[in-house]
């Protein structure tokens, strides 16, 4: 089965940009969430504009967008500083993601015939590729996010898509942090994804809800957050 890992990511750098500011925001966000641009880094209009060969106006718009996404904090006359996720932010983001996934799985029994099988087939394809990238954390992280995004977006809800566009950059940053902190034992993440898939196939939404809570708690306890 051909699989495009970006098919359900719904992230700024995986969708076509309508303006220079949108393209810049997506590129800068991608570098932040992947760790290429470290927390505490200052992004200034002058430097970003020079580095991308554009005027300062779209850079200003892009930095404002990054602040909306929760990736930077703007400071007058200084620029934008890349933030560190806080413990509260992490817990609240993961709680939202857990609820969205569990809700989709709970409604599968009432969905059209074949909906569960379609989701399971997609998840199995992602999982197969994920197991092949356990030695490449950056790729593994994208597939990890894709696994969960496939569940969240399975029903093609417009409202969920809006929530995902707003929270997605911060959520995938947490995924990259979790994967980086577990390098060398990423097969455990894949095993937990296998268990989640098993609960879906077994028509066990309660079991899925329990497993997703455990999965997120274990996976996101190994990296530092701000207090």
Residue frames relative to the residue before (quaternion, step in Angstrom):
aa qw qx qy qz dx dy dz
X 1.0000 0.0000 0.0000 0.0000 0.00 0.00 0.00
X 0.3693 -0.7127 0.5471 0.2373 3.60 -0.84 0.97
X 0.0511 -0.8072 0.5880 -0.0085 3.54 -0.89 0.94
X 0.1706 -0.7404 0.6425 0.0991 3.51 -0.91 0.98
X 0.3682 -0.7661 0.4754 0.2269 3.63 -0.33 1.17
X 0.6835 0.4989 -0.2906 0.4465 3.59 1.13 -0.59
X 0.4087 0.7693 -0.4405 0.2170 3.59 1.27 -0.23
X 0.8077 0.2126 -0.1022 0.5403 3.60 0.95 -0.78
X 0.3861 0.7532 -0.4757 0.2394 3.59 1.19 0.20
X 0.1044 -0.8378 0.5288 0.0873 3.59 1.04 -0.75
X 0.4194 0.6984 -0.4606 0.3524 3.56 1.00 0.89
X 0.6688 -0.5537 0.3132 0.3848 3.61 -1.09 0.66
X 0.7350 0.4084 -0.2443 0.4830 3.61 1.01 -0.69
X 0.6553 0.4754 -0.3324 0.4839 3.60 1.23 0.15
X 0.6870 0.4119 -0.2715 0.5334 3.59 1.31 0.01
X 0.6027 -0.5862 0.3885 0.3771 3.62 -1.06 0.65
X 0.3522 -0.7326 0.5476 0.1984 3.58 -0.96 0.92
X 0.3470 -0.7570 0.5207 0.1884 3.56 -0.99 0.84
X 0.7927 0.1511 -0.0783 0.5854 3.59 1.23 -0.24
X 0.6607 -0.4787 0.3845 0.4319 3.56 -1.29 0.20
X 0.6387 0.5370 -0.3275 0.4433 3.58 0.97 -0.85
X 0.6559 0.5026 -0.3168 0.4657 3.60 0.95 -0.83
X 0.6490 0.5138 -0.3219 0.4596 3.57 0.96 -0.86
X 0.6528 0.5116 -0.3102 0.4646 3.58 0.94 -0.87
X 0.6473 0.5222 -0.3220 0.4522 3.57 0.90 -0.92
X 0.6633 0.5066 -0.3054 0.4584 3.57 0.96 -0.85
X 0.6696 0.4972 -0.3029 0.4611 3.58 0.90 -0.90
X 0.6763 0.4833 -0.2990 0.4686 3.58 0.89 -0.90
X 0.6411 0.5249 -0.3268 0.4546 3.58 1.00 -0.81
X 0.6333 0.5411 -0.3333 0.4416 3.57 0.96 -0.86
X 0.6675 0.4961 -0.3041 0.4647 3.58 0.93 -0.85
X 0.6477 0.5158 -0.3221 0.4591 3.57 1.04 -0.73
X 0.7242 0.4539 -0.2762 0.4394 3.59 0.70 -1.04
X 0.6725 0.4855 -0.3026 0.4695 3.60 1.11 -0.58
X 0.5349 -0.6421 0.3959 0.3806 3.59 1.28 -0.22
X 0.4419 0.6948 -0.4635 0.3274 3.60 1.25 -0.03
X 0.7207 0.2436 -0.1707 0.6262 3.56 1.15 -0.70
X 0.3049 -0.8222 0.4583 0.1450 3.56 -0.30 1.29
X 0.6160 -0.5143 0.4354 0.4080 3.58 -1.24 0.41
X 0.7485 0.3598 -0.2850 0.4786 3.55 -1.03 0.82
X 0.5213 0.6294 -0.4143 0.4006 3.60 1.28 -0.22
X 0.3009 -0.7379 0.5761 0.1819 3.55 -1.05 0.83
X 0.1438 -0.7565 0.6346 0.0656 3.56 -0.96 0.97
X 0.0865 -0.8075 0.5828 0.0276 3.59 -0.63 1.11
X 0.6251 -0.5508 0.3976 0.3844 3.54 -1.17 0.58
X 0.6580 0.5264 -0.3128 0.4384 3.58 0.93 -0.91
X 0.7048 0.4709 -0.2776 0.4522 3.58 0.79 -0.99
X 0.6700 0.4912 -0.3075 0.4639 3.57 0.91 -0.90
X 0.6413 0.5272 -0.3230 0.4544 3.58 0.96 -0.86
X 0.6731 0.4879 -0.2943 0.4714 3.58 0.93 -0.92
X 0.6831 0.5099 -0.2899 0.4350 3.57 0.95 -0.85
X 0.7622 0.3393 -0.1862 0.5190 3.58 1.15 -0.55
X 0.4497 -0.7256 0.4317 0.2914 3.60 1.26 0.05
X 0.5595 0.5726 -0.4031 0.4433 3.57 1.03 0.82
X 0.5993 -0.5426 0.4309 0.4010 3.56 -1.29 0.11
X 0.6471 -0.5491 0.3668 0.3811 3.56 -1.27 0.24
X 0.5524 0.6456 -0.3990 0.3448 3.60 1.12 -0.51
X 0.7059 0.4166 -0.2958 0.4905 3.67 0.73 -0.85
X 0.5882 0.5578 -0.3767 0.4483 3.60 1.12 -0.54
X 0.6336 0.5300 -0.3279 0.4584 3.56 0.97 -0.87
X 0.6589 0.4987 -0.3039 0.4742 3.58 0.96 -0.87
X 0.6513 0.5267 -0.3159 0.4456 3.58 0.97 -0.85
X 0.6604 0.5029 -0.3106 0.4631 3.59 0.95 -0.84
X 0.6142 0.5305 -0.3443 0.4720 3.58 1.07 -0.68
X 0.6437 0.5156 -0.3171 0.4682 3.58 1.03 -0.79
X 0.6320 0.5295 -0.3297 0.4598 3.58 0.98 -0.81
X 0.6354 0.5108 -0.3373 0.4707 3.59 1.05 -0.68
X 0.6190 0.5326 -0.3410 0.4658 3.60 1.00 -0.77
X 0.6887 0.4670 -0.2728 0.4829 3.58 1.04 -0.79
X 0.5011 -0.6939 0.4031 0.3238 3.59 1.24 -0.07
X 0.5152 0.6709 -0.4007 0.3520 3.58 1.23 0.34
X 0.7831 0.1528 -0.0988 0.5947 3.60 1.20 -0.41
X 0.2510 -0.7076 0.6301 0.1983 3.52 -1.38 0.25
X 0.3248 -0.7647 0.5276 0.1774 3.56 -0.69 1.10
X 0.0850 -0.7708 0.6307 0.0296 3.56 -1.12 0.80
X 0.5164 -0.6636 0.4374 0.3190 3.63 -0.74 0.99
X 0.8671 0.0899 -0.1120 0.4769 3.54 -1.01 0.99
X 0.6825 0.4677 -0.2975 0.4765 3.61 1.22 0.07
X 0.5539 -0.5953 0.4087 0.4146 3.57 1.04 -0.70
X 0.5780 -0.5574 0.4533 0.3870 3.54 -1.10 -0.73
X 0.2112 -0.7820 0.5758 0.1110 3.55 -0.84 0.99
X 0.4561 -0.6744 0.5106 0.2767 3.57 -0.89 0.96
X 0.3469 -0.7858 0.4861 0.1608 3.54 -0.72 1.11
X 0.3557 -0.6497 0.6135 0.2737 3.51 -1.42 0.11
X 0.4872 -0.6518 0.4718 0.3395 3.65 -0.81 0.81
X 0.3390 -0.7202 0.5646 0.2182 3.56 -1.06 0.73
X 0.6472 -0.5155 0.3832 0.4105 3.56 -1.25 0.36
X 0.6543 0.5126 -0.3145 0.4585 3.58 0.99 -0.83
X 0.6371 0.5261 -0.3180 0.4650 3.56 0.98 -0.89
X 0.6511 0.5187 -0.3136 0.4568 3.57 0.88 -0.94
X 0.6996 0.4805 -0.2880 0.4435 3.57 0.75 -1.03
X 0.6753 0.4918 -0.3026 0.4588 3.58 0.95 -0.84
X 0.6443 0.5200 -0.3237 0.4578 3.59 0.97 -0.81
X 0.6857 0.4787 -0.2877 0.4667 3.57 0.90 -0.91
X 0.6081 0.5474 -0.3493 0.4568 3.57 1.10 -0.63
X 0.6437 0.5073 -0.3201 0.4752 3.58 0.98 -0.83
X 0.6675 0.5017 -0.3099 0.4547 3.57 0.88 -0.93
X 0.6411 0.5308 -0.3222 0.4511 3.57 0.95 -0.86
X 0.6703 0.5012 -0.3010 0.4570 3.58 0.91 -0.92
X 0.6481 0.5204 -0.3243 0.4516 3.59 0.95 -0.85
X 0.6785 0.4874 -0.3001 0.4604 3.59 0.87 -0.91
X 0.6745 0.5003 -0.3025 0.4508 3.58 0.84 -0.98
X 0.6409 0.5325 -0.3295 0.4440 3.59 1.04 -0.74
X 0.6305 0.5218 -0.3317 0.4693 3.58 1.00 -0.78
X 0.6793 0.4874 -0.2947 0.4628 3.59 0.85 -0.96
X 0.6286 0.5459 -0.3383 0.4386 3.59 1.01 -0.76
X 0.7330 0.4347 -0.2363 0.4669 3.59 1.01 -0.78
X 0.4279 0.7296 -0.4593 0.2714 3.62 1.19 -0.07
X 0.6243 0.5604 -0.3536 0.4137 3.60 1.01 -0.72
X 0.7152 0.4217 -0.2516 0.4973 3.57 1.15 -0.62
X 0.5165 0.6569 -0.4101 0.3655 3.59 1.27 -0.06
X 0.6965 -0.4499 0.3449 0.4399 3.55 -1.33 0.14
X 0.6271 -0.5388 0.4068 0.3886 3.53 -1.20 0.58
X 0.7837 0.3094 -0.2436 0.4803 3.53 -0.90 0.91
X 0.4883 0.6823 -0.4334 0.3287 3.58 1.22 -0.24
X 0.6531 0.5094 -0.3131 0.4646 3.57 0.95 -0.87
X 0.6672 0.5027 -0.3020 0.4593 3.57 0.94 -0.92
X 0.6222 0.5431 -0.3371 0.4520 3.57 1.04 -0.77
X 0.6706 0.4844 -0.2943 0.4786 3.57 0.91 -0.92
X 0.6608 0.5164 -0.3156 0.4439 3.58 0.87 -0.92
X 0.6421 0.5210 -0.3247 0.4592 3.59 0.98 -0.81
X 0.6554 0.5057 -0.3059 0.4702 3.57 0.97 -0.87
X 0.6735 0.4960 -0.2984 0.4598 3.58 0.88 -0.91
X 0.6407 0.5269 -0.3301 0.4505 3.58 0.99 -0.79
X 0.6407 0.5211 -0.3216 0.4631 3.59 1.03 -0.77
X 0.6437 0.5014 -0.3185 0.4824 3.58 0.99 -0.81
X 0.6622 0.5255 -0.3012 0.4411 3.55 0.91 -0.95
X 0.6216 0.5347 -0.3427 0.4585 3.60 1.00 -0.77
X 0.6827 0.4635 -0.2882 0.4858 3.59 0.91 -0.86
X 0.6209 0.5515 -0.3471 0.4357 3.56 1.03 -0.73
X 0.6529 0.5093 -0.3213 0.4595 3.59 0.93 -0.83
X 0.6591 0.5114 -0.3097 0.4563 3.59 1.12 -0.59
X 0.7286 0.4123 -0.2382 0.4923 3.60 1.24 -0.21
X 0.2908 0.7919 -0.5021 0.1902 3.61 1.15 0.39
X 0.6833 0.4552 -0.2865 0.4939 3.60 1.20 -0.42
X 0.7012 0.3762 -0.2489 0.5521 3.58 1.32 0.04
X 0.2470 -0.8456 0.4525 0.1383 3.59 0.33 1.26
X 0.6404 0.5356 -0.3488 0.4258 3.62 0.91 -0.80
X 0.6714 0.4668 -0.2875 0.4987 3.59 0.98 -0.85
X 0.6238 0.5513 -0.3335 0.4424 3.56 0.99 -0.87
X 0.6506 0.5346 -0.3211 0.4333 3.59 0.94 -0.88
X 0.6474 0.5101 -0.3256 0.4634 3.59 0.95 -0.82
X 0.6788 0.4749 -0.2883 0.4802 3.58 0.96 -0.85
X 0.5858 0.5578 -0.3631 0.4624 3.59 1.13 -0.63
X 0.6715 0.4770 -0.2891 0.4878 3.56 0.91 -0.93
X 0.6359 0.5437 -0.3275 0.4391 3.57 1.01 -0.84
X 0.6008 0.5690 -0.3538 0.4360 3.60 1.05 -0.77
X 0.7237 0.4286 -0.2455 0.4820 3.56 0.79 -1.02
X 0.6329 0.5343 -0.3352 0.4490 3.59 1.04 -0.75
X 0.6067 0.5612 -0.3571 0.4353 3.60 1.06 -0.69
X 0.6437 0.4955 -0.3176 0.4891 3.58 1.08 -0.70
X 0.6725 0.5232 -0.3009 0.4283 3.56 0.80 -1.04
X 0.7841 0.3445 -0.1645 0.4893 3.59 0.90 -0.95
X 0.3313 0.7841 -0.4807 0.2109 3.58 1.24 0.17
X 0.7338 0.4196 -0.2346 0.4800 3.59 1.01 -0.76
X 0.3765 -0.7606 0.4603 0.2606 3.60 1.31 0.04
X 0.2187 0.7963 -0.5257 0.2042 3.57 0.97 0.90
X 0.4496 -0.6962 0.4939 0.2632 3.57 -0.86 0.96
X 0.6468 0.5171 -0.3217 0.4591 3.57 0.99 -0.79
X 0.6484 0.5031 -0.3130 0.4780 3.57 0.96 -0.85
X 0.6218 0.5377 -0.3423 0.4551 3.59 1.03 -0.74
X 0.6342 0.5194 -0.3263 0.4707 3.60 1.02 -0.77
X 0.6457 0.5088 -0.3161 0.4736 3.58 0.93 -0.88
X 0.6687 0.5167 -0.2956 0.4454 3.57 0.93 -0.93
X 0.6409 0.5242 -0.3348 0.4499 3.60 0.96 -0.79
X 0.6900 0.4746 -0.2821 0.4681 3.57 1.02 -0.76
X 0.7868 0.3458 -0.1662 0.4835 3.58 0.84 -0.98
X 0.4742 0.7300 -0.4105 0.2714 3.59 1.21 -0.45
X 0.6709 0.5011 -0.3351 0.4319 3.64 0.76 -0.88
X 0.6811 0.4658 -0.3008 0.4782 3.59 0.96 -0.77
X 0.6439 0.5258 -0.3327 0.4452 3.58 1.02 -0.73
X 0.6972 0.4398 -0.3039 0.4777 3.61 0.85 -0.82
X 0.5586 0.5560 -0.4138 0.4557 3.62 1.14 -0.36
X 0.6383 0.5078 -0.3281 0.4766 3.59 0.99 -0.78
X 0.6262 0.5381 -0.3402 0.4501 3.59 1.02 -0.76
X 0.6533 0.5013 -0.3155 0.4715 3.59 0.91 -0.88
X 0.6464 0.5131 -0.3237 0.4628 3.61 0.97 -0.79
X 0.6614 0.5098 -0.3085 0.4554 3.58 0.93 -0.89
X 0.6706 0.4949 -0.2978 0.4654 3.57 0.91 -0.91
X 0.6499 0.5166 -0.3214 0.4555 3.59 0.92 -0.86
X 0.6860 0.4858 -0.2917 0.4564 3.60 0.99 -0.78
X 0.7310 0.3954 -0.2221 0.5098 3.59 1.23 -0.40
X 0.2687 0.7829 -0.5233 0.2027 3.59 1.22 0.33
X 0.7351 0.3642 -0.2933 0.4909 3.56 -0.88 0.96
X 0.7844 0.1738 -0.1229 0.5825 3.56 1.23 -0.30
X 0.2364 0.8125 -0.4995 0.1853 3.55 1.11 0.70
X 0.5089 0.6314 -0.4306 0.3962 3.56 1.21 -0.26
X 0.5811 0.5739 -0.3755 0.4382 3.60 1.17 -0.51
X 0.6188 0.5261 -0.3414 0.4730 3.59 1.04 -0.76
X 0.6652 0.5027 -0.3017 0.4623 3.57 0.92 -0.92
X 0.6200 0.5360 -0.3402 0.4610 3.60 1.04 -0.74
X 0.6640 0.4936 -0.3053 0.4714 3.57 0.98 -0.83
X 0.6141 0.5209 -0.3471 0.4806 3.59 1.09 -0.62
X 0.6134 0.5407 -0.3437 0.4618 3.58 1.07 -0.71
X 0.6490 0.5091 -0.3135 0.4704 3.58 1.02 -0.79
X 0.6314 0.5247 -0.3293 0.4664 3.59 1.03 -0.77
X 0.6443 0.5084 -0.3089 0.4806 3.56 0.99 -0.86
X 0.6335 0.5426 -0.3263 0.4448 3.57 1.01 -0.79
X 0.6476 0.5128 -0.3174 0.4656 3.58 1.01 -0.79
X 0.6232 0.5243 -0.3373 0.4721 3.58 1.06 -0.73
X 0.6974 0.4728 -0.2766 0.4621 3.58 0.83 -0.96
X 0.6888 0.4715 -0.2752 0.4771 3.59 1.13 -0.63
X 0.4005 -0.7284 0.4609 0.3108 3.59 1.30 0.05
X 0.4523 0.6770 -0.4355 0.3840 3.54 0.94 0.99
X 0.1060 -0.8394 0.5304 0.0538 3.62 0.34 1.20
X 0.6198 0.5345 -0.3526 0.4537 3.59 1.05 -0.66
X 0.6529 0.5016 -0.3095 0.4757 3.55 1.00 -0.82
X 0.6251 0.5316 -0.3357 0.4625 3.57 1.02 -0.78
X 0.6532 0.5195 -0.3175 0.4501 3.60 0.89 -0.94
X 0.6581 0.4982 -0.3094 0.4722 3.59 0.97 -0.81
X 0.6836 0.4981 -0.2854 0.4507 3.56 0.91 -0.92
X 0.6581 0.5057 -0.3333 0.4473 3.60 0.93 -0.77
X 0.6115 0.5345 -0.3475 0.4686 3.59 1.05 -0.69
X 0.6754 0.4867 -0.2888 0.4728 3.60 0.90 -0.92
X 0.6376 0.5464 -0.3152 0.4423 3.56 0.98 -0.90
X 0.6998 0.4603 -0.2707 0.4744 3.58 0.84 -0.95
X 0.6416 0.5286 -0.3307 0.4467 3.58 0.96 -0.80
X 0.6916 0.4635 -0.2804 0.4777 3.59 0.91 -0.90
X 0.7143 0.4989 -0.2691 0.4103 3.54 0.82 -0.99
X 0.7782 0.3474 -0.1727 0.4938 3.57 1.09 -0.64
X 0.5061 0.6475 -0.4234 0.3811 3.55 1.14 0.59
X 0.6719 0.5693 -0.2811 0.3813 3.59 1.23 -0.25
X 0.7031 0.4069 -0.2886 0.5068 3.59 1.19 0.16
X 0.5637 -0.6326 0.4298 0.3121 3.54 -1.22 0.56
X 0.0557 -0.7589 0.6479 0.0339 3.54 -1.15 0.74
X 0.5494 -0.5960 0.4652 0.3556 3.53 -1.26 0.39
X 0.3743 -0.7286 0.5304 0.2185 3.55 -1.16 0.58
